[in-house]
Structure formats: structure tokens, C-alpha cells
């Protein structure tokens, strides 16, 4: 229905829609900045404090997204962030998920944060990227789903490009200017500035020049 209304109004409907969604988010207690724009309906599972979710100025969302927090988890979208459709953002425990100013996130991405994940400014995250700062235990003799997680903070610097279908796992630190190739698996470790990474597991192939 929303898409039909947008079609017959040459997309002008979305500005009215965004205004209504912003009011609803504010009623929940989520902080929302100026010029908020969304072409969908957010799915909310707020089991922590709604005020720990912050949306900055000029944030643009091109479809529905899924936002979840629990315990003391916080989610911050800084100014001028752009998000495509059907992404999921989860912050649990005391984790802070922070998306830096000017960063763009493609469709169908999942960011699961058991401990903090920081994404810098002006990054490009392509579609179907998976970022996960926790991992199940896998010891024999007990169901995996019942085992405790281990955690590792993820830090992604400024001007980082993560190509489609890549995964970034707990403890990965990608310094400014890194490039992660499509379908790469970035494991725990420190990756130096301007590194170009590819493979499973991802290794440095060369540097940006």
C-alpha cells in the first residue's frame, strides 16, 4: 500500500510517511534528529531503553529495517547515514553499535553486537554483509545453543569499503581506508591502514595506492 501511494504521488508520499514514523519513534522514546526519511516501516524489538537508540540528522532509510536492543545495548546512527532495505541492527549486554557520519549500508545486512561495534565515517558497506561481535562456544558434550558466547569488540575505521557478502567476526580491527573483498571472511586481528583484504580467511593482498 505504501509503495502504491508513493508511486501515484511521484514519491512525495514518503515525506509524509517519514513524518508519521518519526512521531511514532519519538513516542517510543527513541531520539530522532532533523530531516529523517524512511521508505518503509521499522520493526522494533526494544527490551532495553528506547532512549539508548539514537538517530542523527539527515538519516535516510530506503525500506523497512529491524532495530533491536536488550539489557543496556545502545544503537547510534550518526548524521547523514544511509541505510538500504531489510537490514538488522542488534545491540545486547552493554554493547554500543555506532554507525559513523556519512556511512552507507546496503540491503540485507546484519549487525549483531554482543560487545561494541564501531563503524567510522564515510564507509561503504555493501549488501548482505554480516558483522558479528560474539561467537557460540562449541565444546563437545553440550548443545551448542546452550553454550556461552565469547566476545570481541569490532572497530572499523573511516573510509572503509566492505564488499558484498563479506563477514566481519569478533575482534576484527580494520583501520582507515581498508577494502574487504566480496565474500571475504575477516577474522580476529588488526588490519593496517589501506589494506586490501580477500579470501577465506581474509588476508592482505596489497595496499591502496
C-alpha positions as CSV (number, residue, x, y, z in Angstrom):
1,X,0.0,0.0,0.0
2,X,2.8,2.4,0.9
3,X,4.6,1.7,-2.3
4,X,1.4,2.3,-4.3
5,X,0.9,5.7,-2.6
6,X,4.5,6.6,-3.3
7,X,4.1,5.6,-6.9
8,X,1.0,7.7,-7.6
9,X,2.5,10.7,-5.8
10,X,5.9,10.6,-7.5
11,X,7.4,9.5,-4.2
12,X,6.2,12.7,-2.4
13,X,4.2,10.4,-0.1
14,X,7.4,9.2,1.6
15,X,7.9,12.7,3.2
16,X,4.5,12.5,4.9
17,X,5.2,8.9,5.8
18,X,8.6,9.7,7.3
19,X,7.0,12.4,9.5
20,X,4.5,10.0,10.9
21,X,7.1,7.3,11.5
22,X,9.3,9.9,13.3
23,X,6.5,10.8,15.6
24,X,5.9,7.1,16.4
25,X,9.6,6.6,17.2
26,X,9.7,9.6,19.4
27,X,6.6,8.3,21.3
28,X,8.6,5.1,21.9
29,X,11.4,7.2,23.3
30,X,13.9,6.9,20.5
31,X,15.9,10.0,19.8
32,X,15.4,11.1,16.1
33,X,17.1,14.1,14.5
34,X,16.1,16.5,11.8
35,X,15.2,15.6,8.2
36,X,14.6,11.9,9.0
37,X,13.5,9.9,5.9
38,X,12.2,6.4,5.6
39,X,10.6,4.4,2.8
40,X,9.2,1.6,5.0
41,X,8.2,0.6,8.5
42,X,10.8,-0.1,11.2
43,X,10.4,-3.4,13.1
44,X,11.2,-2.7,16.8
45,X,12.2,-5.2,19.5
46,X,13.1,-2.9,22.4
47,X,13.9,-4.8,25.5
48,X,16.4,-2.2,26.8
49,X,16.0,1.5,27.0
50,X,14.5,3.2,23.9
51,X,16.5,6.3,24.7
52,X,19.7,4.3,24.0
53,X,18.7,4.3,20.3
54,X,19.7,7.5,18.6
55,X,19.1,8.5,15.0
56,X,21.0,11.6,13.9
57,X,20.2,14.3,11.4
58,X,19.6,13.6,7.7
59,X,19.4,9.8,8.2
60,X,17.8,8.1,5.2
61,X,16.4,4.6,5.2
62,X,15.2,3.1,1.9
63,X,12.9,0.4,3.1
64,X,12.0,-1.4,6.3
65,X,14.7,-2.2,8.9
66,X,14.9,-4.2,12.1
67,X,16.1,-2.5,15.3
68,X,16.6,-4.5,18.5
69,X,18.2,-3.8,21.8
70,X,18.2,-5.5,25.2
71,X,19.9,-5.1,28.5
72,X,22.0,-1.9,28.2
73,X,22.6,-2.2,24.5
74,X,22.7,1.1,22.5
75,X,22.4,1.9,18.8
76,X,23.7,5.2,17.3
77,X,23.2,6.3,13.7
78,X,25.2,9.5,13.3
79,X,24.3,12.3,10.9
80,X,23.9,11.6,7.1
81,X,23.9,7.8,7.4
82,X,22.1,6.0,4.6
83,X,20.6,2.5,5.0
84,X,19.1,0.3,2.4
85,X,16.2,-2.1,2.9
86,X,15.9,-5.1,5.2
87,X,18.9,-4.5,7.4
88,X,19.0,-5.7,11.1
89,X,20.8,-3.9,13.9
90,X,21.1,-5.6,17.3
91,X,22.8,-4.4,20.5
92,X,22.8,-6.5,23.7
93,X,24.5,-6.6,27.1
94,X,26.5,-3.3,27.3
95,X,27.3,-3.1,23.6
96,X,27.2,0.1,21.7
97,X,26.6,-0.2,17.9
98,X,27.8,3.1,16.3
99,X,27.4,3.9,12.6
100,X,29.6,6.9,11.7
101,X,28.6,10.0,9.9
102,X,28.2,9.7,6.2
103,X,28.3,5.9,6.1
104,X,26.2,4.0,3.6
105,X,24.8,0.4,4.3
106,X,23.5,-1.8,1.5
107,X,20.5,-4.1,1.7
108,X,20.1,-7.2,3.8
109,X,23.0,-6.5,6.2
110,X,23.1,-7.9,9.7
111,X,25.0,-6.3,12.6
112,X,24.8,-8.4,15.8
113,X,26.6,-6.8,18.7
114,X,27.2,-8.6,22.0
115,X,30.0,-6.2,22.6
116,X,30.6,-2.9,20.9
117,X,30.9,-2.4,17.2
118,X,32.1,0.9,15.9
119,X,31.9,1.8,12.2
120,X,33.7,5.0,11.2
121,X,32.8,7.9,8.9
122,X,32.1,7.7,5.2
123,X,32.3,3.9,5.0
124,X,30.6,1.8,2.3
125,X,29.1,-1.5,3.4
126,X,27.6,-3.4,0.5
127,X,24.6,-5.7,0.5
128,X,24.4,-8.9,2.6
129,X,27.4,-8.1,4.8
130,X,27.4,-9.8,8.2
131,X,29.1,-8.2,11.2
132,X,29.1,-10.3,14.5
133,X,31.0,-9.4,17.7
134,X,30.2,-12.7,19.5
135,X,30.5,-16.4,18.9
136,X,28.9,-19.5,20.5
137,X,31.0,-22.0,22.4
138,X,31.4,-25.3,20.5
139,X,32.8,-27.7,23.2
140,X,31.8,-31.3,22.8
141,X,29.3,-32.8,25.2
142,X,26.8,-29.9,25.3
143,X,24.4,-28.5,22.8
144,X,26.0,-25.5,21.0
145,X,22.9,-23.4,21.5
146,X,23.2,-23.8,25.3
147,X,26.9,-22.8,25.5
148,X,28.1,-19.3,26.5
149,X,29.3,-16.8,24.0
150,X,32.8,-15.4,23.6
151,X,33.1,-11.7,22.6
152,X,35.5,-9.4,20.8
153,X,35.0,-5.7,20.0
154,X,34.9,-4.8,16.3
155,X,36.4,-1.5,15.2
156,X,36.0,-0.4,11.5
157,X,37.8,2.9,10.7
158,X,36.9,5.7,8.4
159,X,36.6,5.3,4.6
160,X,36.4,1.5,4.7
161,X,34.7,-0.4,1.9
162,X,33.3,-3.9,2.7
163,X,32.1,-5.6,-0.5
164,X,29.0,-7.8,-0.8
165,X,28.5,-11.0,1.2
166,X,31.6,-10.4,3.4
167,X,31.6,-11.3,7.1
168,X,33.5,-9.5,9.8
169,X,33.8,-11.5,13.0
170,X,34.6,-10.7,16.7
171,X,37.9,-9.0,17.5
172,X,38.5,-7.6,14.0
173,X,40.1,-4.1,13.7
174,X,40.0,-2.6,10.3
175,X,42.0,0.6,10.2
176,X,41.1,3.6,8.0
177,X,40.9,3.0,4.2
178,X,40.7,-0.8,4.3
179,X,39.0,-2.6,1.5
180,X,37.4,-6.1,2.1
181,X,36.6,-8.1,-1.0
182,X,33.4,-9.8,-1.8
183,X,32.6,-13.0,0.2
184,X,35.7,-12.5,2.4
185,X,35.8,-13.7,6.0
186,X,37.6,-11.3,8.3
187,X,38.6,-12.9,11.5
188,X,40.0,-11.5,14.7
189,X,43.1,-9.4,14.1
190,X,44.4,-6.0,13.3
191,X,44.4,-4.9,9.7
192,X,46.6,-2.0,8.8
193,X,45.5,1.2,7.1
194,X,44.7,0.9,3.4
195,X,45.0,-2.9,3.3
196,X,43.1,-4.7,0.6
197,X,41.8,-8.0,2.0
198,X,40.3,-11.0,0.3
199,X,39.8,-14.7,0.9
200,X,38.5,-17.2,3.5
201,X,40.0,-16.3,5.9
202,X,40.8,-12.8,4.6
203,X,44.4,-11.9,4.2
204,X,46.1,-8.8,3.0
205,X,46.7,-9.0,-0.8
206,X,48.1,-5.5,-1.4
207,X,47.6,-1.8,-0.4
208,X,45.6,1.0,-1.9
209,X,47.8,3.4,-3.8
